[in-house]
Amino acid sequence: MTIPPVKGDIGSQLPAHPRLTVLVLAICQVLAMTAAFMIIVVSALAGQMLAADKSLATLPVSLMFVGNMAMTIPASLLMKRVGRRVGFTVGAAFGIGAALVGTWGLLSGNFTIFALGGLLQGCYNAFWQYYRFAAADAVTEDYKSRAISYVLLGGVVAAVIGRELAEFTAGLVQAAQFAGSYLAMAALAAFAMVLIQLIAIPPPSEEERAGAGRPLQEISRQPTFLIAVLAAMIGYGSMALVMTATPLAMQGHGHSFPDTTFVIQWHALGMFVPSFFTGHLIRHFGAVRIILAGTVAMLAMIAVNMSGAGMLEYWSALLLLGIGWNFMFIGGSTLLTEVYTLPEKAKVQGINDFLVFGANAVASLSSGVIFARFGWLAVSYAVILPMIVVLVAAVWLRLKRRAAQHTGAAPTA
């Protein structure tokens, strides 16, 4: 079914200076991703230090994904009513609160309070995950994939800064290991709150606030919607499953904390360095082909993990994991922009991120349990079937679109 035309001039809703808007969003992404990188590195280790049951060591990270999942739809609907700038400001406030609660948990030695900080961090994440869509809103149709890629490029800087900041601040507060890291996260969120005020995105139009568009049930029946959500959901969930267990696995195999931060840093670089050219690749080859390339990278990651547990294997596997995530997530996010009209934007983006981070929550919650009970290789094996599902679905969509082109039929969403 083709997308019905949108009433009104969408171009009139774009910011006056889209490049500045994308730049500010990219900087805010740097700050948010730096904090996220630090949490991934230190949270599982801090959780293992605080938790009586060591299988719960990854619970704070898992609750972060739960909070993200729970807040995605409310965050999207809030921004539909009050605009992106106010919404992102509220999100940054969650980030400050999350870091302070995490610090409290570490200083008091209370695992429950520490885990609550992870839940609040997830609420923050739910807001800043919309930076990519805000960037897409700021540019014309031809540059949406590039705008999404440029914002996600903030992760490159975050990977470099995050590792150095995590190592520098881990022992900064003598009263509790890693408390300094969480205080640094609070400062990052506060800085983002200031920068967000520079975003020049106009408030939502009356049409966007009041319009409902097509029912979500109708939108969700579109093949493009299904593949877009599936690619982002499984790509992100698989990444979370493997990455969450990596610090524990490396520790178990005798690798040092600097070794772990090095591997996670390169994983983050794998996630975001491709953003320099992912947008160009999507414009040239199409989002579906890039999603397919992402699944191939993920399957290669599994093969490397099966080959050994040395630094080379961890480094190369986590690098491939990052590249696979980049192609699947940006490809899926770009594909999603094809299926909704302006009044439908908030609910479609909201349900997409709800499903994506719902998968993250399940994957992260499962990660520690699978690792504790079945070992590191079982974590990798759990990714195989979901990747095959995405691979088959993306091939089907590509063949369907090619057949439509050959018959001269109108392309469908």
N, C-alpha and C positions, 0 to 999 in steps of 0.2 A: 504494500500500500504506500502510495506516495505521500509525502508530508504536505499538508495543506499550507497555502501561503500565509505569511504572518502579516497581520494588518499593521499599518504604520511603518515609519522609516526606522529600521533598526540602526542604520548608520548615525542617525541623529542622537542615539543614546550612547555613542562611543565617547571616550574621554577626548579632550582637546589635544592632549599630548600623550598618545599611546606608548611611545618609546619610554618616556619617563615613568609611566605607570608600570610597564613591564619591568623596568630597571629596579624600581622600588620594591616590587613584588619579589624579584629575584634576590635582592638583599635580605628581605624579610625571610625568604626561604633559606638563605644561608644561616641566619640566626636560629631559625626553628630546627633545621636539619642538624646543626651543630649540637644542639641540646639533645636531639633524638639519637645522634651518633654516640654521644656520651652515655646516654641511658642504656643503649644496647651493650656498650662495652662494660659498664660498671654495675648495672642493675642486677644481673644474674649472679655476679660474684658477691655483691653486697647481700643479695637475698640468701645465698648459700651460707654466708656468715651469720645472718640473723635467724634463719628458719630452723626450727627444731627438726622438721621433716625435710631432708635435703631434696626430695623430689619436688618440693614446692618452691625451689630456688628461683624458677622462672615465672612464678606467679605475678610478681609486680609488673613484668613485661607483658604478661598475658592480660592482666587487668588494664594495661594501657590500651591494648587493642579492643578490649571490651568497652572501655570508655569511649574510644574512637567510634566504634560501631553504634553505641547508644546515642551519641551526640550528632551523628552525621545528618540525619533528617531534621532534628530541631535546629541545627546550625544553618542548614540551607533555607528552611522556612523563615527563620529569624532574619536572614539577610534579604530574603524576598520582601520582607516588610520594612526593614530599616536601612538596608543597603549594605554593601560590602565593607565600607570603612568602619561602621559601627560594629558590625559582626566580627571583623578581625580584631578590633579593640577588645571586645568581650573575650575573644579567644585568648589573646595575650594575657589578660587578667587570670584566666585559668592556668596559663603557663607559669606565671609568677607564684600563684597559690600552690600548684603541684610541686614546684621545686622547694618551697618553704616547708611543706608537709613532709616531703621526702627527707629533708634535712632534720626535721624534728624526729622522724622515725629512727634515723641513724644515731642521732645524739642520745636518744632515750633507749636505744637498743630494742625498740618495739617493731617487730616484723609486720604486724597488722597496720600500724600507722604508716610504715614505709610503703606497704603495698597500696594503701589508699592514695599515696602520692602518685603511684603509677596510674591509678584510675583517673585522677584529675589531669595527669599529663595527656591521657587519651582524649579527654574533652578538648584540650588545647589543640591536639593534632587534628581533630575533626574540623576545626575552623581553618587551620592553615593549609590543609589539604585542598581547600578551594582556591588557593592562590593560582593554581594552574588554570582553572576555569575563569577566574577573574581576568587573567592575562588573555585568554582566548576571547573574552568579551570585549577586550580593549582594541582588537585589531580586526581587519577585514577577513573575509572567509578564506582567502588564499594563504593567509599567514597564521592561521590558528595552530597548526601543528608546530610551527616554529616558535610561537609565543609560549606554548606549553613546554617545549624543549628548553627554551631560554630560562624559564623560571626554574625548571628542574636542574639546570646547570648549577644552581646554588649549592647543590649537593657536592660538587667538586671541591669548592672552597671549604665546605663544611667537613669533608673527609680529612683535609689537611689540618684545619684548625682544630677539629674535634679530637683527633688523636693527641695532638700536643697539649690541648687544654685538659683532656682527661688525665694524662700522665702527670701534668704539672699540678693539678688541683686535687688529685686522689688523696694525698697525704697532707694537704695544706692546713686542715683543721686537725690538730693533734688529738682532740677529744674523741673523734670518730673517723675511721677510714671512709673515704668517699664523700664525706659531708661537704668538703670544699667544692667538689664537683657539682653538687646540687645547688649550692649557693651561686656558682657561676652560671648555672642554667637559669636561675631567677633573674640575673642581670641581663642575660641574652633576651629573655622574654620582655623585660622592661624596655630595652632598647628597641625591640620590634614594635612595641606599643607606640613609641614616639614616632618611628618612621612611617607607620601605617597612616598617620595623620596627613602625610604628603600624597596619598593616593587620590587621583583626580577622577575617580569613577563616579558619575552622577548617581543620585538615588534612583531606585526602581521607578519606572514609569507607572502611570495608573493602569495601563493595560497589563503590565507584568504583575502588579499587585492584585488586581481584581480577576484577571483572566485565569481560567482553569485549563483550557485546551481540551485535548482528547483525554478520555479516561486512561489511567495508567495501565489497565488491563489490555486496552487496544494497542498502546505503545509497546508494551512488553511482548506482543506477539510478532513484532517485526524481527526477521532474522538478524538484521544488523545490530539491533539492540541486544539480542541474546548473545551474539558472538562478542560484542564490545564488552559487555559485563563479564562474560565467562573468561575472556582473556585477562582482564584486569584483576578479577577476583582470584583466579587460580595462580596467575603470575605473582601477585602480591602474597597470597597465602603460602605458596611454596617457598618463596623467599623468606617469609617470617618463620616458617617451620625449621628450615635449615639454619638460618642465621641465629635464631634464638638459642639453639643448642650448641653452636660453634664454640663460644667461650668455655663452656663446661667440658666439651669434648677435647679441646686443646689442652686444657688443664689436666684432664685425665690421661692424656698421652704425653705428659711431661713438658709441655711448652710453657714458657714464661708469660707473664702479663704483657711485657713489651712485644713479644711475639704475637700474642692475641690481638693487641691494638693494631699491629702492623697488618695482619690479615684482614681485620675488619675495615681498616682504612682502605686497603686495596679493593675490598668488596664494595665499599661506598664509591670509590672511583669508577669501578665497573658499572655501578648503578647510574652514574651521572655524567661521566666523560662522554659517553656516546650521544648525549643530548646536544653536543656540538653539531652533530650531523643527522640525528634521528629524524628531525623535522624535514630536512632536505630529502632524506631517503623515503619518507612517507609521501612527500609531494611527487617524487619520481616513480616509486614502485607501488604506492598505495599502502594503506594501513594494514590490510589483511596479510600481505606478504611479509611485512615487518613483524607481525604477530607470529607468523610461521617461523621466521628466523629466531625469534625469542624462544620458542618451544625447542628448537634444535639446540640452542645454547644450554637450556636447562637439562636436556637429556645428556649432553656432553658433560655437564657438571656432575651428574650422577655417576657416570662412568669413571671420572677422575676420583671421586670419593671412594669408589670401590677398589681403586688401585693401590691405596696406601694411606697412612696417617702422618706423613712427614710434613715439614714446612712447605715444600714444593707442592704437595697435593692439596693441602689446605689453601694455600695462596691461589693456585690456579682454579680450584673448584669454586672458591668464593668469588673470584673475579668473573668466572662464567655465570655464576648465579646472579651477580649484579647486572651483567649485560643482558641476560635473559629477562630479568625483571624490567629493565629499561624498555626493551622492544615491546614486551607484552603490555606494560602499563601505559606507555605513551601511545602505542598503537591502539589499545582499547579506548583510552581517553579521547583520542582524535576521532575514532569511529563513532563514539557516543554523540559527538556534536552534530552528527548527520541526522539524528533521529527525532530531535525535539524542536518545537517552535518557542518563541520568546515566553509566552505564558506558561509553557510546560517545563521550562528550564529548571526551576527550583526543585520540583518533585522528581524529575528524571535524574538530575545530578544527585539528589538526596538518596533516592533508592539505590542508585549505582554505588555510591560510597558506603551505604549501609551494608550492601551485600559484600563489597570488597573487604571492608574491615570486619564484617562478621566472619568471613573466611579467615582473616588474620587472627581474630580472637580464638577461633577453634584451632587453627594451626599452632598458635603460640601456646595455648593451654595444653595441647597434645604433645608439643615438642619436649618439654621436660619429662613428661611421663614416659613417652616412647624411649627417650634416651636413657632414663634411669632403669627401665625394665628390660629393654631389648638391645640397647647399645647404639652407637653412632651410625652404623650402616643402615639400621632400620629406619632412621630418620630420612635418609636418602631414598630408600626403597618406597617410602610412602608417597613420594612425588611422582613416581612413574605413571601410574594410571591417570591421575588428573592431567598430566601433560599430553598423554595420548588422546584424551577426550578433546582438549583444545586443538590439537593438531588436526584431528579428523573434522571437527566442526569448522575450522578455518578453511581447510581444503574444500569442504562442501560449499561454503559461502563463496569462495573464489570461483569455483566451477559454475555455481548458480549465476553469478554476475557475468561471467564470460558467456554463458549460454544466452543470457538476456541481451548482451551486446550483439551477438551473432544473429539473433532473430529480429533485432530492431525493436524489441519491447522496451517500454519505459523502465529505467532502473527503479528498483524498489528499495525502501529503507530496510 
